[in-house]
Amino acid sequence: MRKSNFALRLQPSLLDEARKLAESEGVALNQLINVAVAEKLSALRTESYFAERAKRADIPKAIALLKRAGGDNPPVKGDELPGD
């Protein structure tokens, strides 16, 4: 895997908190920052993926499908909600 250097300017308070967290997790500060960036990218990509899927959604078709689910079949043993 290719690695590169990047000068990162953090506010002193943010850097201090990141160092404390890295120490408490038992990892290097560099590793903590790499994981944090990877998690953020993953979250943004996931959001983008679902937004794109939502654009292609056929709401009436989805509602019709949900209305068909189960038909006239009564709930079976094990379908109870907690507390029922």
C-alpha positions in Angstrom: 0.0 0.0 0.0 1.3 3.4 -1.0 1.5 6.0 1.8 1.9 9.7 1.5 2.5 12.6 3.9 0.1 15.4 4.5 0.6 18.3 6.8 -2.6 18.6 8.9 -3.3 21.7 10.8 -5.5 21.1 13.8 -6.7 23.4 16.5 -4.6 22.8 19.6 -7.7 21.7 21.6 -8.7 19.2 18.9 -5.2 17.8 18.7 -5.0 17.4 22.4 -8.3 15.5 22.5 -7.2 13.4 19.6 -4.0 12.5 21.3 -5.8 11.6 24.5 -8.3 9.4 22.6 -5.5 7.7 20.7 -3.6 7.0 23.9 -6.8 5.6 25.6 -7.4 3.4 22.6 -3.8 2.2 22.6 -3.2 3.4 19.0 -0.9 5.9 17.3 -2.4 9.3 16.6 -1.8 8.7 12.9 -3.8 5.5 13.0 -6.7 7.2 14.9 -6.8 10.0 12.3 -6.7 7.5 9.4 -9.6 5.5 10.9 -11.6 8.7 11.6 -11.2 9.8 8.0 -12.1 6.4 6.7 -15.3 6.3 8.9 -16.3 9.8 7.6 -15.8 8.8 4.0 -17.8 5.6 4.5 -20.6 7.6 6.1 -20.7 10.1 3.2 -20.6 7.4 0.6 -23.4 5.5 2.3 -25.5 8.7 2.4 -24.8 9.3 -1.3 -25.7 5.7 -2.2 -29.0 5.8 -0.4 -29.8 9.3 -1.9 -29.2 7.9 -5.4 -31.3 4.8 -4.7 -34.1 7.0 -3.4 -34.2 9.0 -6.6 -35.0 5.7 -8.5 -37.6 4.6 -6.0 -41.1 3.9 -7.2 -43.1 4.8 -4.2 -46.6 3.6 -5.4 -45.1 0.3 -6.3 -43.4 -0.1 -2.9 -46.6 0.8 -1.1 -48.5 -1.8 -3.2 -45.9 -4.4 -2.3 -46.2 -3.6 1.4 -50.0 -3.9 1.2 -49.7 -7.3 -0.2 -47.3 -8.5 2.5 -48.9 -11.2 4.6 -52.2 -11.0 2.8 -55.1 -12.1 5.0 -52.9 -14.5 7.0 -53.2 -14.0 10.7 -50.0 -13.6 12.7 -48.3 -16.9 13.6 -46.9 -17.9 17.0 -43.7 -15.9 17.6 -44.9 -12.8 15.7 -46.0 -11.1 18.9 -44.6 -7.7 19.8 -42.6 -7.5 23.0 -44.9 -7.0 26.0 -47.9 -8.6 24.3 
